[in-house]
């Protein structure tokens, strides 16, 4: 599927969004907002920010895995 250059795809396990005592829809919407606001930022730093935002105390109740992929143009200018 063709993607616009700069599009970021986020794949993550439920440990990033399902927090005890919180609404998973709100948490997922909040994560999407952080991804949208961070367009163009370094992906490693963005992952760190997402994990810290989800569990600012550093206490995770579940394992967390995050993979961010950013689409870019090929060097010859092709899509």
Backbone as a printed PyTorch tensor [residue, N CA C, xyz], in Angstrom:
tensor([[[  0.8490,  -1.1570,   0.0000],
         [  0.0000,   0.0000,   0.0000],
         [  0.9100,   1.2400,   0.0000]],

        [[  0.7330,   2.1310,  -0.9280],
         [  1.5450,   3.3570,  -0.9480],
         [  1.2110,   4.2500,   0.2530]],

        [[  2.2430,   4.8150,   0.8330],
         [  2.0840,   5.7520,   1.9500],
         [  2.7260,   7.0730,   1.5810]],

        [[  2.1850,   8.1400,   2.0940],
         [  2.8080,   9.4440,   1.9030],
         [  4.1310,   9.4830,   2.6350]],

        [[  5.1170,  10.1130,   2.0300],
         [  6.4050,  10.2650,   2.6860],
         [  6.2120,  10.9760,   4.0220]],

        [[  6.8270,  10.4560,   5.0620],
         [  6.6960,  11.0410,   6.3860],
         [  5.6280,  10.3960,   7.2490]],

        [[  4.7960,   9.5200,   6.6480],
         [  3.7730,   8.8220,   7.4150],
         [  4.4460,   7.8830,   8.4150]],

        [[  3.9810,   7.8990,   9.6610],
         [  4.5170,   7.0100,  10.6880],
         [  3.4680,   5.9610,  11.0330]],

        [[  3.9010,   4.7080,  11.0340],
         [  3.0470,   3.5940,  11.4220],
         [  3.5200,   3.1260,  12.7910]],

        [[  2.5810,   2.9630,  13.7150],
         [  2.9180,   2.5220,  15.0690],
         [  2.3190,   1.1470,  15.3280]],

        [[  3.1560,   0.2380,  15.7570],
         [  2.7240,  -1.0850,  16.1970],
         [  3.1640,  -1.2190,  17.6480]],

        [[  2.2450,  -1.6410,  18.5060],
         [  2.6090,  -1.7640,  19.9210],
         [  1.7600,  -2.8200,  20.5890]],

        [[  2.2840,  -3.3530,  21.6780],
         [  1.5430,  -4.3520,  22.4420],
         [  0.5790,  -3.6520,  23.3940]],

        [[ -0.3410,  -4.4280,  23.9220],
         [ -1.3750,  -3.8660,  24.7920],
         [ -0.8220,  -3.2350,  26.0600]],

        [[  0.3930,  -3.5670,  26.4480],
         [  0.9840,  -2.9720,  27.6450],
         [  1.1510,  -1.4680,  27.5490]],

        [[  1.1700,  -0.9360,  26.3310],
         [  1.3030,   0.5130,  26.1550],
         [ -0.0300,   1.2250,  26.3090]],

        [[ -1.1310,   0.5360,  26.0720],
         [ -2.4380,   1.2060,  26.0780],
         [ -3.3850,   0.7420,  27.1840]],

        [[ -3.2200,  -0.4720,  27.6500],
         [ -4.1270,  -0.9920,  28.6640],
         [ -3.5040,  -0.8210,  30.0490]],

        [[ -3.9250,   0.2420,  30.7250],
         [ -3.3960,   0.5580,  32.0450],
         [ -4.4750,   0.3090,  33.0890]],

        [[ -4.1020,  -0.2610,  34.2280],
         [ -5.1050,  -0.5070,  35.2660],
         [ -5.8250,   0.7810,  35.6600]],

        [[ -7.1460,   0.7150,  35.6920],
         [ -7.9400,   1.8600,  36.1150],
         [ -8.1490,   2.9330,  35.0690]],

        [[ -7.7520,   2.6780,  33.8170],
         [ -7.9450,   3.6880,  32.7740],
         [ -8.7760,   3.1140,  31.6320]],

        [[ -9.3440,   4.0010,  30.8510],
         [-10.1620,   3.6290,  29.7010],
         [ -9.2450,   3.4360,  28.4960]],

        [[ -9.2400,   2.2320,  27.9180],
         [ -8.3270,   1.9210,  26.8150],
         [ -8.5840,   2.8110,  25.5950]],

        [[ -9.8260,   3.2050,  25.3600],
         [-10.1190,   4.0890,  24.2310],
         [ -9.4790,   5.4540,  24.4400]],

        [[ -9.5770,   5.9810,  25.6490],
         [ -8.9590,   7.2730,  25.9530],
         [ -7.4390,   7.1840,  25.8490]],

        [[ -6.8800,   6.1020,  26.3810],
         [ -5.4270,   5.9330,  26.3390],
         [ -4.9310,   5.8210,  24.8970]],

        [[ -5.6430,   5.0590,  24.0640],
         [ -5.2580,   4.9070,  22.6640],
         [ -5.3810,   6.2240,  21.9060]],

        [[ -6.4350,   6.9640,  22.1720],
         [ -6.6160,   8.2790,  21.5440],
         [ -5.5030,   9.2250,  21.9600]],

        [[ -5.1250,   9.1710,  23.2320],
         [ -4.0340,   9.9980,  23.7490],
         [ -2.7110,   9.6470,  23.0660]],

        [[ -2.4430,   8.3490,  22.8980],
         [ -1.2240,   7.9170,  22.2100],
         [ -1.2120,   8.3940,  20.7570]],

        [[ -2.3540,   8.3060,  20.0890],
         [ -2.4520,   8.7850,  18.7060],
         [ -2.1620,  10.2810,  18.6390]],

        [[ -2.6410,  11.0360,  19.6150],
         [ -2.3610,  12.4680,  19.6630],
         [ -0.8760,  12.7560,  19.8090]],

        [[ -0.1960,  11.9820,  20.6390],
         [  1.2540,  12.1500,  20.8050],
         [  1.9990,  11.8170,  19.5160]],

        [[  1.5590,  10.7800,  18.8400],
         [  2.1850,  10.4260,  17.5690],
         [  1.9800,  11.5180,  16.5300]],

        [[  0.7770,  12.0600,  16.4690],
         [  0.4660,  13.1130,  15.5080],
         [  1.2790,  14.3780,  15.7830]],

        [[  1.4100,  14.7370,  17.0460],
         [  2.1350,  15.9510,  17.4240],
         [  3.6400,  15.8170,  17.2200]],

        [[  4.1370,  14.5940,  17.1760],
         [  5.5810,  14.3720,  17.0900],
         [  6.0520,  14.0860,  15.6780]],

        [[  5.2380,  14.3820,  14.6760],
         [  5.5890,  14.1080,  13.2880],
         [  6.9570,  14.6970,  12.9550]],

        [[  7.8390,  13.8560,  12.4240],
         [  9.1580,  14.3190,  12.0110],
         [ 10.2240,  14.1660,  13.0740]],

        [[  9.8630,  13.8270,  14.2940],
         [ 10.8530,  13.6610,  15.3470],
         [ 11.5790,  12.3220,  15.2170]],

        [[ 12.7190,  12.2190,  15.8670],
         [ 13.4950,  10.9960,  15.9070],
         [ 12.6340,   9.8660,  16.4770]],

        [[ 12.5870,   8.7370,  15.8020],
         [ 11.6980,   7.6510,  16.2020],
         [ 12.0860,   7.0370,  17.5490]],

        [[ 13.3780,   6.9020,  17.8290],
         [ 13.7960,   6.3450,  19.1130],
         [ 13.3660,   7.2500,  20.2660]],

        [[ 13.5530,   8.5380,  20.1020],
         [ 13.1160,   9.4750,  21.1440],
         [ 11.6050,   9.4490,  21.2980]],

        [[ 10.8880,   9.3080,  20.1980],
         [  9.4320,   9.2530,  20.2500],
         [  8.9650,   8.0090,  21.0130]],

        [[  9.5910,   6.8690,  20.7740],
         [  9.2410,   5.6610,  21.5130],
         [  9.4720,   5.8710,  23.0040]],

        [[ 10.6130,   6.4390,  23.3560],
         [ 10.8970,   6.7130,  24.7700],
         [  9.8300,   7.6170,  25.3790]],

        [[  9.4310,   8.6570,  24.6470],
         [  8.4040,   9.5740,  25.1460],
         [  7.0640,   8.8750,  25.3230]],

        [[  6.6930,   8.0020,  24.3870],
         [  5.4240,   7.2760,  24.4900],
         [  5.4090,   6.3710,  25.7210]],

        [[  6.5040,   5.6540,  25.9360],
         [  6.5740,   4.7450,  27.0880],
         [  6.5680,   5.5390,  28.3890]],

        [[  7.3380,   6.6240,  28.4530],
         [  7.3540,   7.4530,  29.6710],
         [  6.0010,   8.1000,  29.9210]],

        [[  5.2980,   8.5020,  28.8690],
         [  3.9850,   9.1200,  29.0370],
         [  2.9760,   8.1060,  29.5810]],

        [[  3.0570,   6.8890,  29.0880],
         [  2.1260,   5.8570,  29.5190],
         [  2.3560,   5.4700,  30.9740]],

        [[  3.6060,   5.3690,  31.3720],
         [  3.9400,   4.9840,  32.7480],
         [  5.0020,   5.9350,  33.2790]],

        [[  4.6210,   7.1740,  33.6270],
         [  5.6080,   8.1710,  34.0420],
         [  6.4040,   7.7790,  35.2890]],

        [[  5.8640,   6.9100,  36.1210],
         [  6.5770,   6.4880,  37.3250],
         [  7.6130,   5.4160,  37.0280]],

        [[  7.5740,   4.8600,  35.8070],
         [  8.4930,   3.7860,  35.4530],
         [  7.9910,   2.4270,  35.8890]],

        [[  6.8310,   2.3900,  36.5050],
         [  6.2590,   1.1220,  36.9540],
         [  5.2770,   0.6110,  35.9000]],

        [[  5.7010,  -0.3790,  35.1910],
         [  4.8700,  -0.9710,  34.1520],
         [  4.1750,  -2.2000,  34.7140]],

        [[  2.9030,  -2.3580,  34.4240],
         [  2.1620,  -3.5170,  34.8970],
         [  2.1310,  -4.6330,  33.8640]],

        [[  2.6270,  -4.3700,  32.6700],
         [  2.6280,  -5.3470,  31.5910],
         [  3.8470,  -5.0680,  30.7200]],

        [[  4.2540,  -6.0550,  29.9590],
         [  5.3660,  -5.8240,  29.0400],
         [  4.9270,  -4.8620,  27.9420]],

        [[  5.8990,  -4.1070,  27.4150],
         [  5.6260,  -3.1190,  26.3660],
         [  6.6100,  -3.3350,  25.2290]],

        [[  6.0740,  -3.4090,  24.0250],
         [  6.8990,  -3.4350,  22.8230],
         [  6.3200,  -2.4020,  21.8640]],

        [[  7.2040,  -1.5940,  21.2890],
         [  6.7720,  -0.5450,  20.3600],
         [  7.6630,  -0.5950,  19.1240]],

        [[  7.0440,  -0.5520,  17.9560],
         [  7.7670,  -0.4700,  16.6950],
         [  7.1670,   0.6830,  15.9080]],

        [[  8.0010,   1.6590,  15.5620],
         [  7.5580,   2.7750,  14.7240],
         [  8.2690,   2.6810,  13.3850]],

        [[  7.5180,   2.8330,  12.3130],
         [  8.0620,   2.8210,  10.9580],
         [  7.6690,   4.1160,  10.2770]],

        [[  8.6080,   4.7440,   9.6000],
         [  8.3080,   5.9900,   8.8970],
         [  8.5740,   5.7940,   7.4100]],

        [[  7.5680,   6.1000,   6.6010],
         [  7.7010,   5.9950,   5.1410],
         [  8.5520,   7.1390,   4.6170]],

        [[  9.3530,   6.8190,   3.6200],
         [ 10.1640,   7.8590,   2.9670],
         [ 10.2240,   7.5520,   1.4790]],

        [[ 10.6120,   8.5380,   0.7350],
         [ 10.7440,   8.3630,  -0.7110],
         [ 12.0220,   7.5880,  -0.9980]],

        [[ 11.9920,   6.8340,  -2.0890],
         [ 13.2100,   6.1710,  -2.5460],
         [ 14.1720,   7.2200,  -3.0610]],

        [[ 15.4390,   6.9240,  -3.0300],
         [ 16.4610,   7.9040,  -3.4380],
         [ 16.3350,   8.3550,  -4.8910]],

        [[ 15.7940,   7.5080,  -5.7550],
         [ 15.6890,   7.9170,  -7.1630],
         [ 14.4400,   8.7640,  -7.4310]],

        [[ 13.6750,   9.0470,  -6.3480],
         [ 12.4830,   9.9020,  -6.4820],
         [ 11.2170,   9.1470,  -6.7050]],

        [[ 11.2880,   7.8070,  -6.8230],
         [ 10.0770,   7.0090,  -6.9880],
         [  9.2810,   6.9820,  -5.7120]],

        [[  7.9960,   6.7080,  -5.8350],
         [  7.1530,   6.6140,  -4.6460],
         [  7.2970,   5.2740,  -4.0000]]])
